[in-house]
């Protein structure tokens, strides 16, 4: 029983952390455009925001049953608007290596964007309510698992940033196409929120 639980938990969390989402695409785009060193502020802001969101999700998961479904719908719309904004920014940005590149998103911007990222909010609430709360009501266990969830999510962001760094030359060569593909992936993420 424990093996099934852990395999389901790791499958869900790793797939969710490694599939395209706003954070992963922003990490890839930033590392491709500005290099891994310049993207550390973005990754640090995402990581801190991710941790705080997971801790907030732990509190929300306790009262998940009593949440007003309309609140979830409003949050989904806000998240979709954020994702579409991010898609527009990526689609209209200069290809990597151009002389007029803008500065990467900063620490506080990437931190703040986590509070609109519906994917990680749903990731946290789903993981906690499915894999943690049925087995423990201990606050230390719930907080500990929130930290584990944040670490897994940050690992996914780092993987995408490393891919952007490792394939930077290829991405620079096909920059405009990459930006359009990434933007379309974000539009897909926004649409998937409702379907």
N, C-alpha and C positions, 0 to 999 in steps of 0.2 A: 504494500500500500504506500509506504514512504517513497519507494523508488518511482512509482507511478506519479505521485505528487511532484517530486523533484523534476522528473523528466517533463511533465506538463508545464511546470513553472519555468524551467530553463528554455523550453521550446517557445513559449509565449513571449517571454521577456527578450530573448535574443533576436527572434524574428522581428518583434516590434522595434527593437533598438536599431536593427540593421537595415530595415526597409526604408525606402525614401520617405522623408517627412521634412517639415520646415527646417528643423535644426540640422539634419544631415545635409540637406541641399545647401543651406547657408554655409555650413562648414566646408563643404566641397568647393563651392563657388569662391569663398574667401581665400582658401588655401591655394586654389588654382590661380586666382588673380594676384594675390599678394605674397604668396609663399607661406610656409608653415610658421616661421618665426613671427610674421606680422599677424597671423591669425590667432595667436595665443590669447590676445585680449578678448576676441570674440568667443573662443572656446571657454575661457575662464568665466566670462559673463553668463554663457549658456549653462555652465556647470553649476555655478552658485544658484542661478534661477531655477535650474532643474531640481536641485536639492531642496530648496524651499518649497517648490510646487509639490514634491513627493511628500514632504512633511505636512503640508496643507491637505493633500489628498488623504493622508492617514486620518486627519480629523474629520474630513468630509465623509470618508468611508463608514465611520461609526454611525452616521445619521443618513446614510444613502437612501434608506427606505422612505424617510420622511421628506426627502428633497422634492421640491415642486418641479414636475416635469417641464414646466414652461421655462424655468431657470436653465435647465440643461439645453433647451432649444435656443435661448438667447445666447448662451455661451457658445454654442455651435456656430451661430451666425457671426458672432464677433470673431471667433477663430477663423472662419472661412474668409472673412474680410481681410484679416491679417495675412493669411496665406496668399490671397490674391494680390495684396499690396506687395508682398515679398516677391511673388512671381513677376509683377510689373517691374520692380526694381532690378531684378536679374535680367529680364528680357531686354530692358532698355539700357543696361549698363554696357560700358565699353568692353570689347573682348580683352582677355588677359594679354598683357604685353603692350597695350596701346600707350601712347604718351600722355593721354588725358585721363588716366585712370583716377577714379575717386579714391579717397581713403576707405579702408574697410570699416564696416560697422564697428562701433566701439564697445567697450565693456558694458556700460550702462544700457545702451540700446539693446544689445543681445540679451542682457539680464532681464530687462523689462519685457521683451518680446515673449519670454517664457510664460508670462501670465496670460497671454492670449493664445498660446499654443495648445489647441484642443487635443492634439494627438497625445501629448505627454500627460495631460490631465486625465484623459480617458485611460491611458496606459496605467497610470498610478491607481486610479479608482478601481479599475478592473482587476489588476494584479492583487491589490490589497483585499478587495472584497471576495475574490475567488480563491486566492492561495494563502492568505494570511489570517483574516478574521474568522474563518470557520475553525481554525486550529488554535488560535490564541487570542485572548483579550488583554494580555499583558502589554502595558504601554511600552516597555523596553523592547519587546519583540516586534511590535508594530513600528516603532521608530527605527529599530535596527533594520528591518526589512525595507523601510522607506529609503534608508541610506544605501542599501544594496541595490534597490531599483534605480536610484539616481546614478550610482556608479556604473551600472549596466548601460543606462542611457548615455552617459558621458563617454563610455567606451565606444558606443556606436557613432557618436559625433566625431571622436578622434579617428576612427577607422575611415570615415568619409573624408576628413581633412587630410589624412595620410594619402588616401587615393588621389586627392587633388594635388598634393605635393609630388607624389611619385610620377604621376602622369601629366605634370604641369606642361611639359613641352608639347605633348600631343594636344592637350586642351588649349594651349596658346595658339597652336596652328589652326584649330577648328573652333576658336573661341565663340564666334557669333552663333554657330550651330549648337554648341554646347549650352550657351545661355538660353537659346530658344527651347532646347530639349528640357533643361532644368526647369524653366518657367512652365512648360506644359506639364511636367511631373507635379509641380506645385498646384496647378489648376486641377489636375486629377485628384490630388490630396484634398483640395477644398470641396470638390464634388462628392468625394467618398464620405465626407462627414455626414451627408444626408442620405446616403444609400448604402 
